[in-house]
Amino acid sequence: MTNLAIIGGTGLSRLEGNVVNRREMVKTPYGAPSCPLVFGELGGDGVVFLSRHGNRLSIPAHMVNYCANVWALHSVGVTRILAVGVVGAIDDKVKVGDIVIPDQIIDYTSDRTGSYDSGDGGIPKHIDFSYPYNDALRQALIQGGKQAGASVVDHGTYGAVSGPRLETVAEIRRMERDGCSVVGMSSMPEAALARELGVDYAFCAVAVNLAAGKGDGVIDVNQWSDAIETGMASAQKVLANTLPLL
Ligand code: HPA
């Protein structure tokens, strides 16, 4: 059994080239994960795949059962997660199509169960979260990304928001002042839940638009699909080049 998982985000409900061995719907004390776990091999490397937004990508970020997803992966022996998701670019250095491997998080979400700690003494209340992303996994993604020929930004702060609406210009200005490089809806509480369970976690962020106020005019979400398709094709190449490094 492999201990490595990939969580796919918007536009990534299956891994191209994944040789699937079996699918399993795992029951958790927190309810059902977004879909069955897919056990397979990508380029000869074992991997467990989970589509965060479900098989049909129909579960929006604010409705995802993050507790069940991370628990399900942990319960089948996963100790390392590479998570993928789309983001808006805040830092002027980040361009649409870039792959950003963040090293920090600021959590602006307000609507989510952010801990397994239910006060019964089971899961510890306090975890160190100084460095939310695992550096070995980050370095592998950076190297894999470069090998894949992607435009990789090798650090940055992920500003996690609840969504599903996008931000106001003032919110993005505040996030920029706070030091956020990108804004997305998925890495929290996913990263913190993984840390609570002792699972190493890193994030591969695909920039699909300039954040509110950073481009000309408003954000046309109807134009997203092309950027998501191109970005996720790039992310798949990054992952394929990263797996052999782990
Ligand atoms: N804001 C929040 N989440 C996002 C964005 C954005 O601009 N783009 C992709 N996910």
Boltz pocket constraint, residues with backbone or C-beta under 6 A from the ligand:
constraints:
  - pocket:
      binder: B
      contacts: [[A, 86], [A, 87], [A, 88], [A, 89], [A, 161], [A, 165], [A, 166], [A, 167], [A, 183], [A, 184], [A, 185], [A, 206], [A, 208], [A, 209], [A, 210], [A, 211], [A, 212]]
      max_distance: 6.0
